[in-house]
């Protein structure tokens, strides 16, 4: 059969077929001439094209979509500034171990090195912040390389991949028979790897005999959907659990094994510390805050993370759920009374929790105006239901919330992760509400953080995605201001960190959402309820005390 009589398919349509095979339901994008054939393919494949106002938002939304669904997100941006605008979102996903694919446009191969419109070395720029970065060399390889990029997202700990597709490769058509289109479910193996059985047995033995164990359940517990296995372990073995990142919500508030405010005390006094799915990075004091005499065990998907920055007594590489399940099974039937003897240890930690809580109570109950940040985050915590996904986007105000806000269910906490990126809030709302329309989304913004991507509030209005948004407004980038005040004194505390008194409630109203202003703490709860009932994207502009700083802000090592 002559080639001209064969069925032809374009590069953009091959992209869409590969996305469909991966289970991608929607792409996040900002339009550009280099990429429109992908849109055309998405229409044919039934993939929703969600258009935003900034490419950073598209990349953050793809990251957020992956976190909520457990499936990789996808953002599609044009060449040059389109791709560079998305760099921050890819970098954030890289540090947060979030699987997503960014597809970037590129000038035609035929114009390579000629100075075509928006031509930049995208692959070289993306390589250090992705697990895979490549150019698609030929139209027949398009779907194959999209699937390859998705596969690379799951090599070790998850992360982002990047593909650039030159315009002539994307627009060209090739015979369908010449193009490899991988079949759904047939180009990736299971990512659920079990740990070394001998190491699992050793950890089970350590837990059985420990008198003062503590476990930290990190983001990989949610990434691997290991909630049930983690809960079974801590309850069976009577181990106090602390949660960070996306691991928050693994245990519900009020659970006898759920601890939050006594982590430093526990890690200073424990005889066995098990770290699950969290690196020894700045959040962990690079591992230096653990009791010198404690036995330290680290479980992680990535071999390179285990034992990085501090020595460990035992390292296990594998899927958190499979490892924890195996440890519980190995310990069953030989608890040696360990679960019972740890009762005093849990009571000791509960007392430390109460002491820490009482220290914060004046702020939590404060009736002061401007409003104390502790009062605001306390009201938000009381407002959340089991179906509320909480998103934190900010510096000092979100640091306050990390001590107080307790998600009621697994997978219901979202923050940027260890890159500390401001501006994730609106795109995370977009992704969360589209992926789980049945859930309520509650987002707390710092006024500085909201400013970075806030114009996509209009996208939320356009797509009819109601959420409850709160801006903790102190007209300052207060986390940085504290450091300047501490380092340079009061006279120089306001250099480069002071914002205008912006009425974000009016901004929301202007764009077709619900907006309210709150100055009296007694008005917070009613305003939250009205936002919930409005059925609209909302912003409650809460004026908070600019001279109140979170303990976590004041303890940051960079200010010491």
C-alpha positions in Angstrom: 0.0 0.0 0.0 1.4 3.4 -0.9 2.2 5.7 2.0 -0.2 8.4 0.8 -3.1 6.0 1.0 -2.3 5.1 4.6 -4.0 6.7 7.6 -1.8 9.6 8.9 -1.5 11.0 12.4 0.1 14.2 13.6 2.6 14.6 16.5 0.0 16.5 18.5 -2.5 13.7 18.2 0.2 11.2 19.2 0.8 13.3 22.3 -2.9 13.1 23.2 -3.0 9.3 22.6 0.0 8.8 24.9 -1.6 11.0 27.6 -4.8 9.0 27.3 -2.9 5.8 27.7 -1.4 7.2 31.0 -4.9 8.1 32.3 -4.4 11.8 32.0 -7.9 13.5 32.2 -6.8 17.1 31.6 -3.9 19.2 30.8 -3.1 22.6 32.3 -1.8 25.1 29.7 -1.3 28.6 28.5 -1.7 28.8 24.7 1.1 29.3 22.3 1.6 28.8 18.6 4.1 26.0 19.1 1.7 23.6 20.9 -1.8 24.0 19.4 -1.8 20.7 17.7 -1.7 19.0 21.1 -5.0 20.8 21.9 -6.5 19.4 18.7 -5.4 15.9 19.7 -6.8 16.4 23.2 -10.2 17.3 21.8 -10.3 14.1 19.8 -9.2 12.0 22.8 -11.6 13.6 25.3 -8.9 15.2 27.4 -9.9 18.5 29.0 -7.8 21.6 28.1 -7.7 23.9 31.1 -6.3 27.3 30.2 -4.7 29.4 32.9 -3.2 32.9 33.0 0.5 32.0 33.8 2.6 29.0 33.0 3.8 28.8 36.6 0.2 28.1 37.5 -0.1 25.4 34.9 3.0 23.6 36.3 1.8 23.9 39.9 -1.6 22.7 39.0 -0.1 19.6 37.3 1.9 19.0 40.5 -1.2 19.4 42.6 -3.2 17.1 40.4 -0.6 14.4 40.9 -0.7 14.8 44.7 -4.5 14.6 44.9 -5.1 11.7 42.4 -2.0 9.6 42.7 -1.7 9.8 38.9 0.8 12.0 37.1 -0.2 15.5 36.1 0.5 17.2 32.8 1.2 20.8 31.8 1.7 22.0 28.3 3.4 25.3 27.6 4.9 27.1 24.6 8.6 27.6 23.9 10.9 30.2 25.4 9.2 32.3 28.0 6.4 29.8 28.2 8.8 27.1 29.3 10.9 29.4 31.6 7.7 30.6 33.3 7.0 26.9 34.2 10.5 26.3 35.7 9.4 27.2 39.2 6.5 24.7 39.1 8.8 21.9 37.8 11.4 22.7 40.5 8.8 22.6 43.2 7.6 19.2 42.0 11.2 18.0 41.9 11.8 18.8 45.6 8.4 17.6 46.6 8.7 14.2 44.8 5.6 14.8 42.7 5.2 13.0 39.3 4.3 15.3 36.5 5.1 15.9 32.8 5.8 19.3 31.4 5.7 19.4 27.6 7.3 22.5 26.1 7.2 23.8 22.6 10.4 24.4 20.5 11.3 26.0 17.2 11.3 23.8 14.2 14.3 21.4 13.7 14.7 23.0 10.3 15.5 26.3 12.0 17.8 24.8 14.7 20.4 27.3 15.9 19.0 30.0 13.5 17.4 32.1 16.1 13.8 31.1 15.7 11.0 32.6 17.7 11.3 31.8 21.4 14.2 29.4 20.9 16.0 28.5 24.1 18.0 25.5 25.3 15.1 24.1 27.3 16.4 20.6 27.9 19.7 21.9 29.4 17.8 24.2 31.6 15.4 21.5 32.8 17.8 18.7 33.3 19.0 19.6 36.8 15.4 19.9 38.1 13.8 16.9 36.5 14.2 13.1 36.5 14.2 13.1 32.7 14.6 15.8 30.1 14.7 15.3 26.3 13.9 16.5 22.8 11.6 14.4 20.7 13.6 13.9 17.5 10.9 12.5 15.1 7.1 12.5 14.8 6.9 8.7 14.9 8.6 8.7 18.3 6.3 11.3 19.9 3.9 8.9 21.8 6.8 6.5 22.6 8.8 9.4 24.3 5.8 10.7 26.2 5.3 7.3 27.7 9.1 7.1 28.3 8.9 10.4 30.2 6.0 9.1 32.4 8.0 6.0 33.1 11.0 8.0 34.2 8.7 10.0 36.6 8.6 6.9 38.8 12.3 5.9 38.9 13.1 5.8 42.6 11.2 8.6 44.4 8.7 10.2 42.0 9.3 13.5 40.3 8.8 15.6 37.1 9.9 14.9 33.6 10.3 17.4 30.7 9.9 16.9 27.0 10.3 19.6 24.3 8.7 18.9 20.9 9.9 21.0 18.0 7.1 22.6 16.0 7.7 20.7 12.8 7.9 17.4 14.7 4.6 18.2 16.4 2.7 19.4 13.3 4.0 16.7 10.9 2.0 13.7 10.0 3.2 10.1 9.7 1.6 6.8 8.9 -0.1 5.4 12.0 1.6 2.1 11.3 5.0 3.8 11.6 4.3 5.4 15.0 4.7 3.4 18.3 1.8 4.1 20.5 2.3 2.2 23.8 -0.7 0.4 25.2 -2.2 1.5 28.5 -0.8 -0.5 31.4 1.8 -2.2 29.2 4.8 0.2 29.3 5.4 0.6 33.0 6.0 -2.0 35.8 4.7 -1.8 39.3 6.5 0.8 41.4 5.7 -1.0 44.7 9.0 -2.5 45.7 9.4 -4.3 49.0 12.4 -3.7 51.3 15.1 -6.2 52.1 13.4 -9.0 54.1 16.4 -9.2 56.6 16.2 -5.5 57.2 12.4 -5.7 57.7 12.9 -8.5 60.3 15.5 -6.3 62.1 13.2 -3.3 62.2 10.4 -5.5 63.6 12.7 -6.7 66.3 13.8 -3.2 67.2 10.2 -2.0 67.5 9.2 -5.0 69.6 12.0 -4.3 72.2 12.0 -0.4 72.1 10.8 1.3 75.2 10.5 4.8 73.8 10.0 4.5 70.0 8.7 7.3 67.7 7.9 7.3 64.1 7.7 10.2 61.6 5.3 9.5 58.7 6.4 11.7 55.8 5.0 12.6 52.4 5.9 9.2 50.8 3.3 7.6 53.1 0.6 9.5 51.1 2.5 9.2 47.8 2.5 5.4 48.1 -1.0 5.4 49.5 0.3 3.6 52.6 -2.2 5.1 55.1 -3.8 1.9 56.2 -0.5 0.1 56.6 1.0 3.0 58.6 -2.1 3.1 60.9 -2.0 -0.6 61.5 1.7 -0.5 62.5 1.4 2.3 65.0 -1.7 0.9 66.6 -0.5 -2.7 66.7 2.8 -1.8 68.2 1.6 1.2 70.2 4.0 3.7 68.7 3.5 7.4 68.8 3.4 8.9 65.4 4.3 12.4 64.0 3.3 13.4 60.5 4.7 16.0 58.1 4.1 17.2 54.6 1.5 15.2 52.7 1.7 12.6 55.5 -0.5 14.8 57.7 -3.9 13.3 58.2 -2.6 9.7 58.2 -4.0 9.5 61.7 -7.1 11.6 62.6 -7.0 14.3 65.3 -7.7 12.8 68.7 -6.3 9.4 67.8 -4.3 8.2 70.8 -1.2 7.7 68.6 -1.5 11.2 66.8 1.1 13.6 68.1 1.9 17.1 66.7 3.5 19.5 69.2 5.9 17.3 71.1 8.1 16.1 68.2 11.3 17.8 69.3 10.8 16.4 72.8 10.2 12.9 71.4 13.2 13.0 69.1 15.4 14.2 72.0 14.3 11.4 74.3 13.4 8.4 72.1 15.5 5.2 72.1 14.3 4.3 68.6 13.3 6.8 65.8 11.9 5.6 62.5 11.8 8.1 59.7 9.5 7.2 56.8 9.6 9.0 53.5 11.3 12.2 54.7 14.9 13.2 53.9 17.3 14.6 56.5 17.0 18.1 55.1 16.5 21.5 56.7 13.1 20.4 58.1 14.9 17.7 60.1 17.9 19.9 61.1 19.8 17.7 58.6 19.4 14.8 61.1 21.2 16.6 64.0 18.1 17.0 66.1 17.7 13.3 66.8 18.8 12.0 70.2 22.5 11.0 70.0 21.9 7.7 71.7 18.8 6.7 69.7 18.7 3.9 67.1 17.8 5.6 63.9 16.0 3.8 61.0 15.2 5.4 57.7 12.7 4.1 55.1 12.6 5.7 51.6 11.8 5.1 48.0 15.1 6.5 46.9 18.4 4.8 47.8 20.3 8.1 47.5 18.2 9.6 50.3 18.8 6.9 52.9 21.7 7.9 55.2 22.2 11.2 53.5 23.5 14.0 55.9 23.7 11.7 59.0 24.6 8.1 59.8 21.8 5.6 60.4 21.6 2.3 62.1 19.3 0.7 59.5 18.2 1.8 56.1 15.4 0.2 54.1 14.7 1.1 50.4 11.2 0.5 49.3 7.5 1.4 49.1 6.4 2.7 52.5 3.2 0.7 52.5 4.8 -2.6 51.6 7.6 -2.1 54.1 5.4 -1.0 57.0 3.0 -3.9 56.3 5.8 -6.4 56.3 7.2 -5.0 59.5 3.8 -5.3 61.3 3.4 -8.9 60.1 7.0 -9.7 61.2 6.3 -8.3 64.7 2.9 -9.9 65.1 2.8 -12.7 67.7 6.0 -11.7 69.4 5.2 -8.3 70.9 6.7 -9.5 74.2 4.5 -7.0 76.1 6.2 -4.1 74.4 3.0 -2.5 73.4 1.9 -2.5 77.0 5.1 -1.2 78.5 5.1 1.8 76.1 1.9 3.2 77.7 4.0 5.4 80.1 6.0 6.8 77.1 2.8 7.8 75.3 1.5 9.4 78.5 4.8 11.3 78.8 4.5 12.6 75.3 0.8 13.5 75.8 1.9 15.7 78.8 4.5 17.4 76.6 1.8 18.0 74.0 -0.4 19.6 76.6 2.4 21.8 77.9 3.1 23.1 74.4 -0.6 23.7 73.7 -1.0 25.7 76.9 1.9 27.9 75.9 0.0 28.7 72.7 -3.5 29.1 74.3 -3.4 32.9 74.8 -2.9 33.4 71.1 -5.4 30.7 70.1 -8.1 32.4 72.2 -6.9 36.0 71.7 -9.6 38.7 71.1 -7.0 41.2 70.0 -7.3 43.4 66.9 -5.3 43.3 64.6 -6.1 39.6 64.9 -3.4 37.2 66.3 -2.4 34.7 63.6 -2.9 31.8 66.1 -6.5 32.9 66.5 -7.0 32.8 62.8 -5.5 29.4 62.2 -7.4 28.0 65.3 -10.7 29.2 63.7 -9.7 27.6 60.4 -8.9 24.3 62.2 -12.3 24.3 63.9 -14.0 25.0 60.5 -12.5 22.0 58.7 -14.6 18.9 58.1 -13.5 15.4 57.2 -14.0 16.4 53.6 -12.0 19.6 53.7 -8.7 19.6 51.7 -6.5 22.2 53.4 -3.9 24.1 51.3 -1.3 26.4 52.8 0.4 29.0 50.7 2.6 31.4 52.5 5.5 32.0 54.9 4.9 33.0 58.5 1.1 32.6 58.5 1.4 29.0 57.1 4.1 28.3 59.7 1.6 29.2 62.3 -1.0 26.9 60.7 1.4 24.0 60.7 1.3 23.8 64.5 -2.5 24.1 64.7 -4.3 23.0 61.6 -5.0 19.2 61.6 -6.5 17.7 58.5 -9.2 15.2 59.4 -8.4 12.6 56.6 -5.4 11.3 54.7 -4.4 13.3 51.6 -6.2 16.4 52.8 -3.1 18.6 53.4 -1.3 20.4 50.7 1.7 22.7 51.0 4.5 23.5 48.5 7.0 21.1 50.1 10.7 21.6 50.8 11.3 24.2 48.0 9.2 26.6 50.1 7.6 28.0 46.9 5.1 30.9 47.4 2.3 31.0 44.9 1.2 27.3 44.9 -2.2 28.1 46.5 -4.5 29.1 43.6 -3.1 26.4 41.2 -3.4 23.7 44.0 -7.0 24.8 44.5 -7.6 24.5 40.7 -6.2 21.0 40.6 -7.8 19.8 43.8 -11.3 21.1 43.0 -11.2 19.7 39.5 -9.8 16.3 40.6 -12.2 16.0 43.6 -15.3 18.2 43.0 -16.9 16.3 45.9 -14.5 17.8 48.4 -14.4 21.2 50.0 -11.2 23.1 49.5 -10.0 25.5 52.1 -6.9 27.6 51.3 -4.9 29.9 53.6 -2.7 32.5 51.8 -0.2 34.9 53.0 -0.8 38.3 51.3 2.6 38.1 49.7 2.1 34.5 48.5 -1.4 35.2 47.0 0.0 38.1 45.0 2.3 35.8 43.0 -0.4 33.8 41.2 -3.6 35.4 42.4 -4.9 36.5 39.0 -5.8 32.9 38.3 -8.6 33.4 40.9 -10.4 34.4 37.6 -9.7 30.9 36.3 -11.5 29.5 39.3 -14.4 31.7 38.7 -14.4 30.9 34.9 -14.5 27.1 35.7 -17.0 27.5 38.5 -14.8 26.0 41.2 -16.0 27.2 44.6 -13.5 27.2 47.5 -13.0 28.9 50.8 -10.0 31.2 50.6 -8.5 33.2 53.5 -5.8 35.8 53.2 -3.8 36.4 56.4 -3.0 40.0 55.6 -0.3 41.9 57.5 0.9 43.9 54.5 4.3 42.3 54.9 6.5 39.5 53.8 6.7 38.8 57.6 8.9 35.7 57.6 11.7 37.6 56.0 11.0 40.8 58.0 11.6 38.8 61.2 15.0 37.8 60.0 16.0 41.4 59.1 14.7 42.7 62.4 16.7 40.0 64.3 19.9 40.6 62.3 19.9 44.3 61.6 17.7 45.8 64.2 14.3 47.7 64.3 15.6 50.6 62.2 16.2 48.3 59.2 13.4 45.7 59.6 11.3 47.2 56.8 13.7 47.1 53.8 12.2 45.3 50.8 9.5 43.4 52.6 6.5 45.8 53.1 3.4 45.5 50.9 0.5 47.8 50.4 -2.8 47.4 52.3 -4.6 45.5 49.6 -8.2 44.7 50.0 -8.3 41.1 48.6 -12.0 40.8 49.4 -12.6 43.5 46.8 -10.3 41.8 44.3 -12.4 38.6 44.7 -15.6 40.6 44.1 -14.2 42.3 41.1 -13.5 38.9 39.5 -16.9 37.5 40.2 -16.2 35.7 43.5 -17.3 36.1 47.1 -15.2 38.6 49.2 -15.3 39.7 52.8 -13.1 41.7 55.2 -12.6 40.7 58.8 -11.0 42.9 61.5 -12.6 41.4 64.6 -11.8 37.8 65.6 -15.4 37.1 66.5 -16.3 37.7 62.8 -13.9 35.0 61.5 -16.2 31.9 62.0 -19.3 33.6 60.5 -17.3 34.8 57.5 -15.9 31.3 56.9 -19.4 29.9 57.0 -20.8 32.5 54.6 -17.9 31.8 52.2 -18.8 28.0 52.4 -22.4 28.8 51.6 -21.8 31.2 48.8 -21.0 28.5 46.3 -18.3 30.8 44.8 -14.6 31.1 44.8 -14.0 33.3 47.9 -11.4 35.4 49.6 -11.8 36.4 53.3 -9.3 39.2 53.9 -8.3 38.9 57.5 -6.2 41.7 58.9 -3.6 40.1 61.2 -1.0 41.4 63.7 2.2 42.2 61.8 4.2 42.0 65.0 3.3 38.4 65.8 5.8 35.8 64.5 5.5 32.0 64.4 8.0 30.1 66.6 9.1 28.2 63.5 10.0 31.5 61.8 12.0 32.6 64.9 13.8 29.3 65.0 14.9 29.2 61.4 18.6 28.4 61.2 19.3 31.1 58.5 18.5 33.8 61.1 20.8 32.4 63.8 
